[in-house]
Structures are given as C-alpha cells and as structure tokens.
Amino acid sequence: MASRNSRSLRGVFRPSPFISRTLPLAALALASMPPAFAAERTLGFDIPPQALASALNAFADASGMALSYPAELAAGLQSPGVKGQYTPQQALQRLLSASGLTPRTTANGSVTLERAQSSQADVSTLSAVTVSGSRSYGASDPYSKDYAVDKSFAATKTNTPIFETPTSIQVVSRAVMDDQKTTRIKDALENVSGVRANPSLGGGTGFIIRGFRNANVYRNGLMASEAFFGDFDAANLENIEVVKGPAQLYGRTEPGGMINLTTKRGLDTAYYSLEQQFGNYDHYRTQWDAGGPLTADKSLVYRFSGAYQSNGSFRDFVSVDRMVFNPSITWRPSDATDLTLDIEGTDKTAPADFGIPVIGNRPAAIPISRNLGDPNTPVGEQSGVKIGTEINHRFNKDWAIHNRFLASLAEGGTTFVNPGPAFNAAAALNQTTGLMQRNIFRQMTEQEHYAANLDITGKFQTGELKHDLLLGFDFYRTFNKYGGDGRWKSADPALAINIYDPYPSYGIPQATFDNAFATVGDTFGTATNGGIGNRALIYNGWYGVYFQDQITLWDKLHIMGGGRYDWTETGRGNGFDFATAESRVNAFKREDQGFSPKVGIAYELFDELNLYGNWTTSFGANNAPGADGRTFDPQIGEQFEAGIKTRLFDQRLLATLAYFHLEKDNILVNDLSTPDPFDKIANLQRSQGIELDVTGYLSNDFSLIGSYAFTDARILKDYGGTTRGNRLNNVPEHSGSLWLRYDANGYAAKDGFSAGLGGVAAGQREGDNANSFQMPGYVRMDAFLAYKHKIGGSRITAQFNIRNLLDKKYYESTDPDSNVAPALGVYPGAPLTAVGSIRVEY
C-alpha cells in the first residue's frame, strides 16, 4: 500500500541526468537543495521530537514544500525535531540529522530522500532548480490526484515496486475513481485489461479475469466476500489492486488473478471531506471522509468514511438504497509497533433483476428498460459487517512480523419472479410468440467468513545477493447457509407474461406471493418423490503455509521464487431442513492437499525498460457433488507469462505489455443431464492472450489510464458434454479502455479547470459455453468537467460526469447464477447517465 509520505516537488529547470547519477551524496545535502529553497526567507518552525515520517509531514505543512521518498526509508526512525527561525533547507537538515538520510534532486527536478553513502567522486554543482509553490501528494493522501501507483502489496506482500516485480500488476488509484465518479468497484475495474464484471441476479458481482470467473474479492490481503454479497461500494477504498495470473501466496484464488481492495486508514494530518452527488434516474449520493490524529504525538489516528446512496434505474421497477460506513483507528504505542482496527458496515435494499431473455442468437429486441419481473415483488435486503485487525511489529529496520484478521458476516433475503423452469430456456420462453413462463421463489442466505494470517518479513544479504524474504501461515473458514421457499423448477401458468406486451400481466397480488412462499420443498421435488430439498449448507476449511524469496543482484536482476502448501476440507449438503443438510455435509466431507510452486525473473535493461517472465500455479478445492454423489479432485491452474515493463517521462508513466498462457483443470460446470442444479461435471479450459496497461502522466497537464486485451479463452476438454473447442462465455476476444485527464493548471494545482474523456470497448462475446447465442460488441464514451477553487483552508470542487455520452445500446454480460440457462438473463448496460457533484475538503 502506498504511503502518505510519498510527496513530490516539480522544478522549472532539470539538473543534468549524468550529474544526478554521479554526484557524491556527501555533497548532496547542500548542493542538491534548490537555490530557491535555500534562498527562501526564514520561517518559524515548532516541530517536536517524534517519528521521522510524522516530522517530515509536519515540515511539509509548515513550509508549504513537499518531499518524495519511499515510505520504508523513514520506518522506525526518530527525528530530534526543530524549533526556531530557519530556512526550509536548514530545518530539513536538522530534522534529518542522525537519520542517515540526505536530500537529492532527481532528474525531473523533484526533491527526494535517500540513504547517505560515502563517495570520493568529485563534487559537481547541480543546475539551478526552482521549486514551485504547488504541492503534490502521495497516493494515500486524500488530496492526491496521482493516477500512477508505483508499489503494490498484493502481489508479494512486501510492498515491492511494481516495476521490479516479475508479474503483471495493475492498480486503480483513488484519483481515477474520483474523476470517473466510481461508486462500485465493477466500474473502476473497467480500466484494467482482461477484467470484466459478471453481475448476478441478486445484485452481487463476480469478475472475469483473463477468461476465468472469480467470485471472491480480497480486502487488505484477506478474503472478504463472495459474489452474492459483493456489491463492493468504493467509498472506503484507497486503491484497487489486480494481480494477474495465479496469486499463489493466498490460496483459494482463481488462476486468472485476484482483486485486492486497499481500504482507507488513519491520517497524521487532519482532513475532512463532504460530497453530494445528484443525477438522472433519481440518483442521490452523500459521501464523506474524515481523518486525523486523536493525540498530540499522533500515536492514535483515525479515519471515518462512508456513503449513503439512493437511486432509481433505467430498468423498470428497480431502485436501490445502499449505505456503507467504515471507521478505522490505528494505535502506534511505539515507532516499532502499530495496531489497526477496521470496521465496515453495509446495508442494501434492492429488487432482483433477471435482465432480458434471448430470442434466436441475440438479446431480445425489446426496450432495455423492460423488466420481466413484477412491480409488487417484495424488495430484497442484504446487510453485513466486516471486522478487521492488523498488527505490525518491526524488530529492526530489516525484520518485522505482521498479523491480520478479518471476520465477514452477512445475511440477506431476495424474492424472484423469475423465468420458469429456471434451468430450461426452451421450456420457459416460446421463441415464436414471446410468451414467458414464470414462478415465484425466495432465497435466504447467511454467510460467516473468517480469515487470518501471520507473516514474517526480513531483508538480508549473502555476498552480492540481496534477499527480501517472506514466511507465512494463513487460514480461511466459511459457513454458508441457503434456504428457499416457493417454486423454482416448475412454472405457474397464471404468471405467464409476453415479453413484447407485458403490461397486462403486471401486478401480482400479495396473496399470490404469500401462497408461493408457503410452498416449501417444491424447489427440486418433494420429500416423497426423491427431491433433494431446498436447504443447503456449504463448509470450507483452508490452511496454508508459504514462503517467498525476492533476490536482487547488481540492482538490475530480480529473481522471485516460492511455494505454498495447502490443506483443505470441504463439504456440501442439501435437504428439506438444515439438520438433514448438516448431516450430509458431515457425511460427504472431502480432504485435499497440494503444493503450488512459482518462480519469476525480471531484468532491468536500463532505467526505463524491464523484461520479465514467470511460471506460477494454483490450487483450488472443489466443493460440489456429481449426479452420483461423487466429489471431484482439486482445481489446478498453471500460467506461463512473459512481458515488458517500461517507465517513461521521467518514470511518471508505467506501462506493462504481457503475453500469458493459462490452463485450469477440473473446472466444475453444471450437469444438465440431472434434475439437481447442484450436480456438476468437470472440464479443462485454456486462456491465452496479450494485455497492455498504461498508467501515469504524459506531462504535468495530461494524465491517463488505458488498457487493451486480446483474449483467446476456450474449453479444451468437456468430460460430460459437447462444448469442446467452444469459447468461454462473456469473454470478448478484443477489449480495451482509455481515459485521459487534462488539468489546466497542472495536476497538482489547488485551483483551476480539469476535464476528462474516455471510452470502454468490447468485442462480440459468447453468451454461454454452448456458444448458442452472442452479445454484440460495443464502444461506450464517458466524460467529465470539473472546477476546483481554494477558499481559505478549504477546497471546493464542482464536477459534472456523463457516462455513455453517445447513448449507445449495449449488453454487459449474462447472469452467472442462471448458468445452465443464461439465455434467460442478459444484462443491458445503462444509457446516457449524468451525475453532478459538489465536494468540500478542508
């Protein structure tokens, strides 16, 4: 996670790159100070002795200057403070005394810090550098407008620079989310190559990464939730990390990649923000963010963020009320130890929406606003709480121990007026007349997820080899309870509706719903005819140990190796009551174990170019029965990846070009030959392709984030069907995005106009694995215009965003929860949507 201490100054003149690389650091403490910095009048400083990072933050606030330095440089260091009248140069020197750090001017004119080293080289004088009055901020600073994030925690658990890590890692920063007015992570991830949202009928969201669906999302390095409760509001997010390929350190991840949400944490400097959004379709959203120190020595800091949103929809009968609140507090009893407590509470009410059906091999030619449910359907409810802790203790500057814990508790109930039979598109919809059969079903869900890990990290050197070592243990345990009332497999002829002229059939009486819910056990048959019932329990227990060594040689060659060993226990049971379901869980538990190795290498040809490659594997237990009651071997994933990373424009623009080849065996898909929708069969799938991601700055005025993906994802073996050679559903062969922001006064300015324009494109996609229908390709354009103005100590930003600027009709995906009949649920994208906002920060 990027630190708040990453700050930068921009200069009008640049020193010679040669001088910048060869000037002895002994002289840099004086020579590298910009003349404007040194010649500035004296100021009054009153910074008490404290942690160096906090002292430097206080210096930046008092001087109006800023520094750019890796956060780990200041970790565990103390500053003697400074009090009196000094120039900023003199004050900074006093703050750094005895720290072993010295300032240096970089090639692009910014001032950074680095460890002092002795040198006998000739002293040269730096070219004149004028420090501008504008101030830019680190990626975790709430004022930051940076698109680029140069470090990632998720890929290595060691906060390694992305440029040095031999895998593809993409990060969507808070600044991108603010500019695009992102409220859910599904929209933010449109900026990343090869990632597509795959929403479900209950309103949750899973994601397809490099062709493979991933229903799980991680939060600060621990698994947080499954897709059914995965609305994932973005109010509390610092950034979103996407690790491409098997995230081998974590276990239970899909081979396509993992998504990690980095949440907001306490601040050393007080900050308050209140934002009000309003838009068409009755969109209203209030969003807040507050944080700062609770004690004078900043040993106790807090953060409290959240949002309340109420909106309608372009879809008939659909409205959403969603609230999320996120308090966080961090206690630092010493410079070596910090403890953080995070809480996330969510509550959502919204109806289920099945989208629209397919006629022939395309989505039905009906208005995308048309809802084939019913306006009287009881609203669905979802609520949950996540409680997380993190403890870090640094034994010294090289060795540390880290412990994280997360409890995710959720419950919900959703009523569906859904096509019926739900798993038989041919029986549910008459392709000639458009008559759709329906039924009523209600599902209740409870989830308990617990996850924890313990990591030890250390740095040491053997000869010329520099090691960054990780040793860890983790566990994950989940209990999911599902219950259903009403009918699912059978249709009620009285509820039939014509998709071309549905209005006479709208308005189901309340008594009809009550009668439907009184039918228990009709979902998959009755107790007397051999039905399996409609109560289900799912259990997963997962333990793993892992290691990783990142070796650096000559400061140019980076080698990463490691492995993970997993022990898993899984069980699933169904019945007409939970007691029966639990007994079947215990009777059919399965245990598996396996080792997953990985290796990667990266070589910096020069400062701007890095070649890398990796071989990684994944291990995932299967938790579903076959038609004959058998269980399945674990899912095994394997990836080969090679690529190029560049950092251009004085290392302010980071780009990754990657080729990957992925295979995953023992993937469970629905067995259509039985009446039990939980019955599974396994197959082998492959995905390969090329991805390009670019993030950062073209100049102080232009920022961008863009992506392109070519993905060839197919079924190699189908052990129970006829889909061999078919393309995977919802995966376009070509897709991409581009977003460009222009700042009239520079990206770090406190005042002035900003504007942005971008687009998202996707080619034709198969709607199901049988490739029986297709969704057409599309291009969607988005834009924004903003003006920010500083009044006293406050900043006011007025912004106007338009999504789908050209009002194009397009379709996002098919419903994964209707996977045996996805032709009954295609989700259209929203037409032109406008959002205005006012934000006050101080």
N, C-alpha and C positions, 0 to 999 in steps of 0.2 A: 504494500500500500504506500503510495507516495506520501511524503511528509509535507507538513505545512512549512517546513524550513527551507523548501526549495524555492528560492526567490531570485529574481534577475534584474540587472540594470542594463540598459541599452546605451551604447555610446554613439556619438556622431562620427568619430574617426576610429578606425581599427588599427591596432598595432600589427606590425609585420608578423605573419604566421611563423616565420623562421625564428624571430626573436622570442615569440611567445613560447616556442617549444624549447629553446636553448638557454634562456635567461636563468641564471642561478637563483634558486629560491631564497637564498640568504639575502639577496638584494631586493627581492620582490616585495618584501614588507614595506619598503619605501618606494621603490621605482614603479611598482605596478599600481600605486594609488593614482587615480586620475588627477591631473592638476586642478580641475575644477573642484574635486573632492577636497584636495589638500588646501586649496586657497580659500575655501569657504569660511565664512566668519565663525567664530566660536559660538557654541551653543551650551545651554545648561543641561547637564546630564545628571540623573539621580537613579542609577541602576544598582540595586543591592546585590551582594554576592548570591549566586543561585546557579542552577544548571545552565550550562553554556547555551544550549538551544533556546531556553527562555530568555537569557540575557540578550542574545542576538535578535530575538523578536522584539524585545523592548527597545533595543538600539534602532531597529528599523522604524519603529513607531515614532521615536523621539527625533530622529534625524531626517525622516522623510526619504531615506535611502533604503536600499534592499540588497540582499546578497543571494547568490545562487550556489548551493552546495549540497552534496549528498547528506541526507539526514544522519547516516551512520557515523559520519565524521565527528559529530558533536555528542553522540551517545555516550553516557557515563562520564562526561567531562564537566568540570566546575569552572565558573568564571569568578574572579575576585570582585567584579562589578566596577563601576566608575561613578564618581560624584564630583561635580565641579564644572568649570567652564573649559571646554576643549573643542578643538575642531573635530569633525566626524572621524578624520583619519586618526587623530590622537586617541579618541575614545575607543575606536575599534581595536587599536593596538593594545590598549590596557585590558580590554575585555578578553583578548586572545592570549595574553601573557601567561606563560606556563602551560598553555594548552597543546603546544606542538603544532599549531595550525598557523598558516600565513595566508594573506590575501594574494590573489593573482588575477590579472586581466586576461580574459580569453581572447581568442581570435576574432570574435564578433563584437568585442568591446564591453562585454559584461564582466562584472567582478565576481569571482568565486573564491572559495577557500579550499586549501589542500594541506596535507601534512608537509611540514618543513623538512628539507633534506639538505645535507651539506653538499657543496659543489665548489670546485676550484676553477670553473669556467670564468672567462672574462665577463665583467659586468657591462651590460649594454643598457641604454636608456630606452624606455618604451616610448612609442609615438604618443603624441598628446591624445588624451581621451576626455571628452566632455560628458559628464554624467547628466542624463536628462532628469527632469523633475518628475516624470511619470514613473509609476511604480507597478511592477507586475508581481504576481503571486505564485506560490506553489500550487500543485494540483489539488491538494486537500484544503487550501484556503477558500473560504466561501466566496471571496471576490474574484477568484481565478476565472479567466476567460481562455485558458490554455486548452487546445484540442489534444495536444500530444501529451501522453504519459510515458515516461521513459523506463519505468520499472514495474514489475509485476510480482505479486506474492504467489498467486495461484499456481503457476507452472512449476515452481521449485520449492516453495515455502521458505525461501531465503531472500526475497526482495531483490533478486538479481536483475541487472539491466536487461531489458528486452533484447537489445542489440547483441548481447553476449550469450543468450540462451538458444540452444540448438533445437528450437521448435517454433512453430507459428503461434504467436500470442497477439491478440487484439484487445484493445481497451477502449471503451466508450466513456469519455470523461463527463463530469458534471456539466461542464460548459456546453458540450454538444447537446445534452439533454435539456438544458435551459434554453438554448437557442431554438431547438425544434419543439419546445413545449411538450416534452415527453412526459406522460403521466403513467405509462406502464412500460415494462422492460421489453415487451414484444415490439414496440415501435422503435426503441433505441437500438435494438439488435438488427434492424434493417440496414444499419451502417456497416455490418460485418459480413465479409464474404462467406458464402456457403451456409448461412444461418437463416432459417425460416421458422416463423411462428406456426404452430399447429394447434389452434384452439379447439376446445371440446364443447359439447352441447351444454354442459353445466356452467360454462363461463371460465373455466380454468384454461391454462395454456401450457402446452409442451412445446418443444423446439426440435427441429430437424437440423443437425449439424453434420456436414459432409455426407448427407444422404441418410443418416441414421437418426431415428427419433429418440429424444432424450426427455423423459418425463420428470427428471429430478433437477433441482437447482440448488447450488451451494450458497451459503451465507457466511462470509468471513472464514472460509475454509472448511465448513461443516455442512453436511447435507441438511437442507432446511425444509423441503416440502416436495410433495408430488403434485402432478399437474391438476388433479381435481380441485385443489385449493390454491392453485397457482395463478392468482390474478396479478401479484407482484407489482404493487404500486411503487413508483420511483421516487417518492418524496424524500425518503431517508437514505438515498444512495449517493455515495461519493463517486463511484465509478462501477462499471460492469466489465469484468474480465472474461474473455473467451479463450480457453486453451484448446487448440486444435489437436485432434487425434486422441488416443487413449491417455487420460490423466492418471497415469499409473500409480501415483503416490496415494490416491484416495480410495481405490476400490469401489465397486458398485457404480462405475461410470460407463457410459456408452463409448464405443471406440471412436465415434465421430468427434467427441470433445466434451468439455464441461463448461458450464456457466457459473461464475462466482460473483456474488454481489458483495461489494465492499460498502459497509454502512458508515454513516457519519459518526464521528467520535468527538469527545470534548475538545474545546479550544482554549489556547493560552491567552487569547485576546478576545474581549467581549464582542459579540456580533449578534445582531437581531435583524430578521427579515420577515416581512409580511407581504403576501402576494394574493391578489384577487384576479381570477380569470372568469371570462364570460364569453359565450359563443352561441352559434346556432344549435338547433336541436336541444334547446334549454340547458345548455352546458354552464354550470356554475362550479367553480372550484376555489376553495380557500386553502392556501398553503403557507406554512410558517416554518421558521428555523431560528433557533436561539441557542447561544452557547457562550462559554467564557469561564474564567476562574471563579471558584467559590471561596478561596482563601488567598491571602495576600502573597504567599510564597508560591502560589499556583500548583500546590501539591494536590489540590482537589479541583477538577474541572468537569464541566457538564456539557451536554447537548440535548436539546429537545426539539424534535422536528415532527412534522406530520401534515396531514391534509384531510379535508372533507370535500367530497365531490358528489354532485347530484346532476344527472344528465338524462336526457331522452336519447333517442336514436333515430337514424333514418329507417330503421326497421319498425314496423307497426307493433304496438303493444309492448315495446321494450323500453325500460327505463332502469337506471342504476343509481343506487345510493351506496357510497363507499367511504369508509373512514379508516384512517390509519394514524396511529400515534406512536412515537419512538423516543422514549427517554433513554439517555446513556450517561453514565457517570464514571470517571476514572480517578483513582486514588494512586498517588505516587509517594509512598512513605519514604522513599529514598531515590537517589538517582539511578540505582540499580534495579529497582522493582516498581512495577505498575500493575494495578488490578482494575479491570473494567467490567461493569455490569450493563448489559443492553437488554431492553425490553421492547418488543414490537407487538402491538395490539391491532387487530383488524376486524372490521365488521362490514358485511356487504349484503345487500338485498337486491336481487335481480331475477327476472324470469329466465327459464331455459329457452334457447332459440335453436331450432334444428336447421336453420338456413332454408335453402330451396332444393328441390329434387332435380334429377337429371331426366331429360327426355332424349332418347336416342343416345348420342355420344357427346352431348353438350349440356350445360346447365339449362334448365327450362327457360323458355323465352317469356318470362313473366317479370313484372317490375321487381327490382331488387329490394324494394321496401316491403314486399308482401310476406306476411308472416302466416304460416300454415298451422300455427298453434291456435290459441284461443285467448281473447282478452280477459276472460274470467278465471284464467289459471292462477291458483294461489302463488304468490311470489316466493321465490327461493331465498333461503338465508344461509350465509356462511359466516362463521366467526372463528377467530383463532388467536393464540398468543404464542410468542416465541420468547424464551428467556435464555440469554446467552451470557457467558462469562469468559474472560480471558486474563490469564496471569502470565507475566513475563518477568524473568529474573536474569540479570546479567552478572555472571561471576566475575568477569573482567571484560575488556574490550573485544575479546575473541570468542568467549564461550557463554552460552545462555541456555535457559530452559523455558519452554512455552507450554502452557496448558489451556485448552479451550473446551467449552461445554455448551451444548445447545439442546434445549427441550422445545419441541414444536407440538402444540396441542391444538386440535381443530375439530369442529363439528359443523354439520350442515344438513339441510334437507331441501330437496328440489322436486317439484312436480312437473311432469312432462305430459303434454298432449302430443304424442309422437306418432309417426307412421307405424302402421302395424299390418302384418307381423314385422317387428323391428328388424329382424335379420333376414328379410326376404323381400328385396326391392321389387321383384317381378310380381309378387302377390300383393304388395302394398299399393302399387301405383299402376293404373291402367295407362299404358303409353299412348293409346289412341284417344280415349275420352278425357284423360287428365283426372279421373276420379281417384282420390287417395283415401285408403282406409286408415283409421286412426284408433288409438286406445289411450287409456289414462294410466299413468304409473307414477309412483312417488318413491324416491330413494333417500334414505337417511344414511349419513356417513359419520364415523368418528375415527380420528387418527391420533396416535401417540407416537412421536418420533423422539428418540434420544440419541445423541451423538457426542463423542468426546475424543480428544487426542492428547498425547503427550509427546513433545518433540524436544530433542537436544540438538543444538546447532553449534558448530565450532569451526574456527579457522586456524590452520597451522601450515607449516612449510616443511617439506622434505627435499633437501637440495634445492634445485631450481623449480620444483613443483609447489604451487600454492593450492591448498586444499580448502574447500568450503563444504563441510561435512554435515549431513542430516541423518539422525537416527530417530525413529518414531514408532509409536503404537497408537491404534485407534479402535474404537468400536462403534457400531451403529445397531440400533434395535428399534423395530417398529411393530406396532399393533394396529391393524386397520379392521374396522367393523362396518359391514354394509348390511342394510336391511331394506326390503322393498315391499310395497303394498300396491295392489291393483293388478292390471293386466299388461303384459309386455309382449308375449309371443302371439297372443290372439287379438283379433280386431273386433271392434264393436260396430256393426253396420250402421247403427244410429248416428255415429260420429263421423261418417264419411264426408269428405269435402272435395270440391272440384278446384284444382289449383288455378284454373283460368277464371273462375267466377265463384270465389269462396264466401262472399259476404252473407248469403242467406243462411249459411251453416255456422256462422259465428254466434257466440253467446251461450255456452254450455251452462245449464243451471247448476247452482251449488249442490243440489241434491244428487246430481249425477256424479260429481266428484266424491261426495261422501260415500255413495254406494260403491264406487270403484275402489276406494281405499279400504272398504270393509272386506274386499276380496283378498285374502292372504293365502299365498301358496299357488296362485294361478300363473305365476310368472313362468315357471318351467314345468308345469304339470301339477298334479295333486299328490297328496301323500299316498293315495291308494293306487295311483297308476304309475308309480315309479318315478315321479318327478323328483328333482334334486332339491327343490325348495328355493326360498329367496332370502335366506340369511347366510352371510358369508363372513368368515374370519380369515385374515391373512397375517402371518407372522414371519418376520425376517430377523435373524440374529447374525451379526457380521463382526469378525475380529480380524485385525491385520497388523503385521509388523513390516517395516520398510526401512530402507537405507538409500542414501544417495550421496555421491561424492562428485563435486564440481572441481575439476582440476584446471588450473591455468598455468601455461608455460610461455615464457617470453612476453607475457602480457598480450599475446596475439592468438594463441591456441587455447581453446576452451573445450575440455572433454567432460562429458557428463555420463555417469554410469550408476546403475542402481537396480533395485528389485523390491518386490513386495510378495509376502506370503499371506494368503487368506484362509480363514476357516469360516464356513458358513453353515447356518441351519435355517431351513425354510419349511413352511407348512401352510396349507390352504385347505379349508373345509367349508362345505355348504350343507344346509339343512333347512327344515321348516321352523327351527328355533335355534338360538345361539348355543344351547347346550349340545345339540347334535353337531353343529358346525365345529365347536371346540373339540369334541371327541374325535372328529375326522381330522382336524389339524394335528392332534397328538398321534393319531394312528398312521398318518402318512407324512410325517416329518422326514426330511432328507438332509443329509450332511454331505458337504463337499469341501475340498481344499485344493489349493493350487498355488504355484509360484509364477509370477509375471516379471520378467526382466525387461530392462530398457538400456539403451546406450545412445549417446548423441555426441556430435562433434561440430565445432564451429571454428573457423579460421578467419581472422581479420586480415584481408589482403592489404588494406590500408584503412585509415580512419573512417572512410565513408563507405566501405564495402566489406561484407561478411558473407562467406559461404558456409552453409551448414547442412547437416543431414542427421536423421535419427531413425532408429528402429525401436518401436515400442509395442507392448502387448497389453491386453486387458483380460480380466476375469470377472464373469458375472453369473451368479446363480440363477437358475430358472425356478419360478415358483408358480406352477400351474400344472394340472393333470392332463393326461391324454384321455381319449374316449374309453380306454380300458383300465383307467386308474393309474397307469404308469407315470413316473416322473421322468424328467429329462436331464441330460448331462449339462454342465455349466456352459454358458455362452463364452466363447473365446474370440477375442479380437486381435488383429495384427496389422500394424501400419509400417510402411516404408515411406519416408518423406525426405525430400531434398529441396533446398531453396537458397535464395539470395536475400540478404537484408542490407538496406542502404540507409544512410542518414545524411541528408543533403542540406543545403542552405545553412551552413554553419551548424549542422547537426540538429536543426529545428524541424526537419521533415523526415519521418521514419516510414519506410516502405518495406513490405515483405512480399516476395514472389515465391510461391511454394508449389511443388508437384507432390501429390500424395497417392498412395495405393493402399486401400483398406479392405480387409476381409473380416467377416463376422460369421461364425458358425453356430449352429443350434439356436437360431432365432425362432422364437415361438410365434406362430400365427394361428388364427382361428381355424379349427377343423369343421368345415361346412357339412361334413357327412353325418354329424350327430345333432340331436336337438339341444344339447348342452352348449351354451355360448362360451363356457369356460374351457371346453375341450380344446386342446392345442396339438399342433404338429410343428415340426422344426424344419428350417431350411437354411441354406447358405447364401449370403448376399455379399456383393462386392461393390465398392465405390472407389472411383479414381478420378483425378482431375487436376486442374490448375487454379490457383487462387492468388489474387493480388489485393493487398490492402495498403492504403496510403493515408497517413495522418500527420498533421502538423501545420507548418507555415511556409508560404511562398515568400512572404515579406511581412513587415510589421502591420500591413494593411489587410492582407489576404490570408485566411486560414481555410483549411479544407480537411475533409474526411471522405474517402472514397473506397470502393471495392469492386471487384469483378470475380466471378467464379464460373468455371466450366466444370460440370459435374456429370460423370457417366456412372450412374448407380443402377445396378441390375441384380436380378435373382440368378445365382449360378446353379443352385440345386433346389428342387422342390420335392421333398420326400413324401408329400401326400396330395399333390395337385398337378396342375398343368401350366404353371406360371414361369417355368424355367426360361431364362433369356429375357423376361419382361423387365421394363424399367420400374424402379421403386416409385411408389405413389408420392405425389406432392413435391417432387424434386425436379426443378427445371434444369435443362442442360446448360442454359446460359442465364445468368442473373448478375445484377450489379447495382451500385448506388453511387451517387456523387452529391456532396453538399459543400458549397463554397460560401464563406462569410467575408464581407468587406466591412472594415472599420475605418470611417473617415479620418479619425484622429489617431489611428493605431490601436492594436488590440488591447493594450494596457491602459488606454486613456480612461479617465473617470467621467468624461463628458463626450457627447457627440452622437452622430448617427451611425447605425450599423444596419446592414442588410444581408440577407442570405437567400440563395436559390439552390434547389437541388432536385434530384429525381431518384426514383426507385424503379428498376426494370426486372422483369422475369419472363422467361420464355414459356412456351406451352408445357404443361405438366400433365402427367397421367393422374387420373382421379382415384384409381385403385390399383392393386398389384396385378389384377387380371387385365389391366390396360383396356378396359371396356369403354371408358369414356375419358375425355380430355377437358382440361380447363385452358382457355386461350391465354396467350401471353399478354402482357400489358406494360405500359410506362406511366408512372404517376409522378407529377411535378408538385413540389412544395416550395413555399417561400415565406420570408418574414421581413419585417421592417421594425426597427427599434430606435428609440432615442433615450439616452441616459443623461441625467443632469445632476450635478452635485450642489446641494444646498447645505451650507454649514458642514456638519459632520455626517450628513445623510446623503444617500444617493437614491434618486427616483428614476425608475426605468419604465417607460411605456412601450409596449410591444404589440404587434399585430401579426398573427400567423395564419397562413392559408395552407391547408392540406388538400391535395388533389386539385391543384389550381385550375386544371383544364376540365375538371368534372368528368373524368373518364369512368366508364363502367368496367369493373374488373372483379375477379374472384380470387380470394386469398388461398383457400385450402378446402379440403374435405374433412369431415369430422372423424377423428381417430376413434372415438368411442362408438361409432357406428361402423367399425372396421370391416364387419362381414357384409355390410350393405352401405358403403359410403355414398352410393348414388342417391341415397335418401337425404343427405346432408351436405350441401355445398355452401360455404360462407362467402357472401359477396363483400367486397371492400366498400368503404364509406365513400359517398360522393363528396363534392366540394364542402369542406368544413372550415369555418373561420373561428378563430379564438383571439380575443383581445385580453390584455393583462396589464395591470399596474403593480409594480413591486417597489417597496420602500425598504432600504437597507441602511443600517446605522450601527 
